[in-house]
Amino acid sequence: MNNRLPKIISYIAPTLVVAMFFIIDRYLKQIAISLPSQQSYSIIGNFFNFYFTPNNYIAFSIPLSGHFLNYIIIILICFLVIYLIASIKKGASRYELVGLALMILGAISNIVDRFSHGFVVDYLLLRYFTVFNLADVMICLGAIILIYKNLNKPKQ
Protein backbone atom coordinates (compact mmCIF):
# COMPACT_ATOMS: atom_id res chain seq x y z
CA MET A 1 0.00 0.00 0.00
CA ASN A 2 1.19 3.48 -0.81
CA ASN A 3 2.56 5.27 2.31
CA ARG A 4 1.12 8.59 1.12
CA LEU A 5 -2.47 7.31 1.01
CA PRO A 6 -3.14 7.49 4.80
CA LYS A 7 -1.72 11.02 4.86
CA ILE A 8 -3.95 12.07 1.95
CA ILE A 9 -6.99 10.52 3.64
CA SER A 10 -6.24 12.46 6.85
CA TYR A 11 -6.67 15.68 4.87
CA ILE A 12 -10.10 14.77 3.49
CA ALA A 13 -12.16 15.62 6.61
CA PRO A 14 -10.70 19.12 7.11
CA THR A 15 -11.07 19.78 3.38
CA LEU A 16 -14.73 18.77 3.50
CA VAL A 17 -15.35 20.99 6.54
CA VAL A 18 -13.81 24.02 4.79
CA ALA A 19 -15.81 23.27 1.63
CA MET A 20 -18.97 22.94 3.73
CA PHE A 21 -18.40 26.41 5.25
CA PHE A 22 -18.02 27.83 1.74
CA ILE A 23 -21.27 26.18 0.56
CA ILE A 24 -23.16 27.31 3.67
CA ASP A 25 -21.92 30.88 3.18
CA ARG A 26 -23.04 30.90 -0.47
CA TYR A 27 -26.44 29.50 0.56
CA LEU A 28 -26.95 32.02 3.37
CA LYS A 29 -26.06 34.85 1.00
CA GLN A 30 -28.82 33.72 -1.37
CA ILE A 31 -31.30 33.61 1.51
CA ALA A 32 -30.21 37.08 2.69
CA ILE A 33 -30.65 38.62 -0.77
CA SER A 34 -34.16 37.16 -1.02
CA LEU A 35 -35.29 38.67 2.31
CA PRO A 36 -37.90 41.41 2.13
CA SER A 37 -36.36 44.85 2.59
CA GLN A 38 -35.36 45.75 6.15
CA GLN A 39 -36.52 42.38 7.55
CA SER A 40 -34.34 40.65 10.10
CA TYR A 41 -34.53 37.39 12.01
CA SER A 42 -33.34 37.09 15.57
CA ILE A 43 -30.59 34.56 16.23
CA ILE A 44 -29.82 35.63 19.83
CA GLY A 45 -32.38 38.10 21.11
CA ASN A 46 -31.89 41.60 19.76
CA PHE A 47 -28.10 41.21 19.98
CA PHE A 48 -27.39 38.92 16.99
CA ASN A 49 -29.61 38.92 13.89
CA PHE A 50 -29.80 37.56 10.35
CA TYR A 51 -30.13 40.76 8.32
CA PHE A 52 -29.16 41.49 4.71
CA THR A 53 -26.78 44.40 4.24
CA PRO A 54 -24.95 45.19 0.99
CA ASN A 55 -21.32 45.94 1.85
CA ASN A 56 -19.23 47.89 -0.64
CA TYR A 57 -16.20 47.76 1.64
CA ILE A 58 -13.92 44.99 2.90
CA ALA A 59 -14.34 42.71 5.92
CA PHE A 60 -16.28 44.11 8.86
CA SER A 61 -17.15 47.22 6.79
CA ILE A 62 -13.64 48.68 6.89
CA PRO A 63 -14.01 51.57 4.41
CA LEU A 64 -11.89 50.44 1.46
CA SER A 65 -13.59 49.90 -1.91
CA GLY A 66 -13.41 50.28 -5.67
CA HIS A 67 -12.27 48.35 -8.72
CA PHE A 68 -8.64 48.65 -7.66
CA LEU A 69 -9.51 46.79 -4.44
CA ASN A 70 -11.04 43.96 -6.50
CA TYR A 71 -7.78 43.55 -8.42
CA ILE A 72 -5.77 43.55 -5.19
CA ILE A 73 -8.08 40.87 -3.74
CA ILE A 74 -7.71 38.71 -6.86
CA ILE A 75 -3.92 39.04 -6.70
CA LEU A 76 -3.99 38.10 -3.01
CA ILE A 77 -6.16 35.06 -3.74
CA CYS A 78 -3.71 33.97 -6.46
CA PHE A 79 -0.79 34.47 -4.06
CA LEU A 80 -2.57 32.41 -1.38
CA VAL A 81 -3.30 29.59 -3.85
CA ILE A 82 0.37 29.50 -4.93
CA TYR A 83 1.41 29.56 -1.27
CA LEU A 84 -1.05 26.73 -0.50
CA ILE A 85 0.38 24.59 -3.31
CA ALA A 86 3.94 25.27 -2.12
CA SER A 87 2.91 24.46 1.46
CA ILE A 88 1.41 21.15 0.36
CA LYS A 89 4.63 20.24 -1.47
CA LYS A 90 6.68 21.32 1.56
CA GLY A 91 4.61 19.11 3.86
CA ALA A 92 2.97 21.84 5.95
CA SER A 93 0.76 20.81 8.86
CA ARG A 94 -2.93 20.19 8.40
CA TYR A 95 -3.70 23.27 10.48
CA GLU A 96 -1.69 25.53 8.20
CA LEU A 97 -3.37 24.07 5.12
CA VAL A 98 -6.82 24.47 6.68
CA GLY A 99 -6.00 28.07 7.61
CA LEU A 100 -4.94 28.84 4.05
CA ALA A 101 -7.98 27.05 2.59
CA LEU A 102 -10.33 29.00 4.89
CA MET A 103 -8.79 32.28 3.80
CA ILE A 104 -8.86 31.38 0.10
CA LEU A 105 -12.45 30.14 0.01
CA GLY A 106 -13.68 33.03 2.17
CA ALA A 107 -12.03 35.52 -0.16
CA ILE A 108 -13.38 33.71 -3.23
CA SER A 109 -16.92 33.80 -1.83
CA ASN A 110 -16.70 37.54 -1.24
CA ILE A 111 -15.10 38.29 -4.63
CA VAL A 112 -17.87 36.30 -6.35
CA ASP A 113 -20.34 38.66 -4.64
CA ARG A 114 -18.41 41.72 -5.79
CA PHE A 115 -18.53 40.61 -9.41
CA SER A 116 -22.09 39.27 -9.39
CA HIS A 117 -23.78 41.96 -7.26
CA GLY A 118 -21.32 44.86 -7.11
CA PHE A 119 -21.06 44.46 -3.32
CA VAL A 120 -20.46 41.77 -0.71
CA VAL A 121 -23.56 40.23 0.83
CA ASP A 122 -23.36 40.54 4.61
CA TYR A 123 -26.05 38.90 6.71
CA LEU A 124 -24.94 38.51 10.34
CA LEU A 125 -25.71 41.64 12.35
CA LEU A 126 -23.87 41.79 15.65
CA ARG A 127 -25.35 44.73 17.51
CA TYR A 128 -22.86 47.42 18.57
CA PHE A 129 -20.21 45.92 16.29
CA THR A 130 -20.84 45.28 12.58
CA VAL A 131 -22.58 43.24 9.91
CA PHE A 132 -20.50 40.42 8.44
CA ASN A 133 -20.83 37.02 6.79
CA LEU A 134 -19.43 33.53 7.19
CA ALA A 135 -16.78 34.23 4.54
CA ASP A 136 -15.42 37.06 6.73
CA VAL A 137 -15.29 34.64 9.66
CA MET A 138 -13.47 32.09 7.47
CA ILE A 139 -10.86 34.67 6.45
CA CYS A 140 -10.29 35.81 10.05
CA LEU A 141 -10.23 32.27 11.43
CA GLY A 142 -7.75 31.21 8.74
CA ALA A 143 -5.51 34.16 9.57
CA ILE A 144 -5.71 33.37 13.31
CA ILE A 145 -4.76 29.74 12.67
CA LEU A 146 -1.76 30.78 10.55
CA ILE A 147 -0.60 33.38 13.06
CA TYR A 148 -0.94 30.91 15.93
CA LYS A 149 0.94 28.17 14.06
CA ASN A 150 3.74 30.55 13.05
CA LEU A 151 4.11 31.98 16.56
CA ASN A 152 4.32 28.47 18.02
CA LYS A 153 6.74 26.96 15.48
CA PRO A 154 9.80 25.39 17.04
CA LYS A 155 12.86 27.60 16.67
CA GLN A 156 15.37 26.23 14.21
NORKAQUI-V605727 format. One record per pair of residues at least 12 apart in sequence whose C-alpha atoms are under 6 Angstrom apart, sorted by the first residue. I is the first residue (numbers start at 1). GAP is how many residues later the second one is. Records with the same first field share a line. If there is no record, write none. Layout:
I: GAP ; GAP
This chain:
25: 109
29: 92
32: 20
47: 80
48: 77 ; 78
49: 75 ; 76
50: 73 ; 74
51: 72
52: 70 ; 71
53: 69
54: 65 ; 66 ; 67
55: 64 ; 65
56: 63
59: 77
60: 72
77: 27
96: 50
99: 43 ; 46 ; 47
100: 42
102: 36 ; 37 ; 40
103: 35 ; 36 ; 39
106: 29 ; 32 ; 33
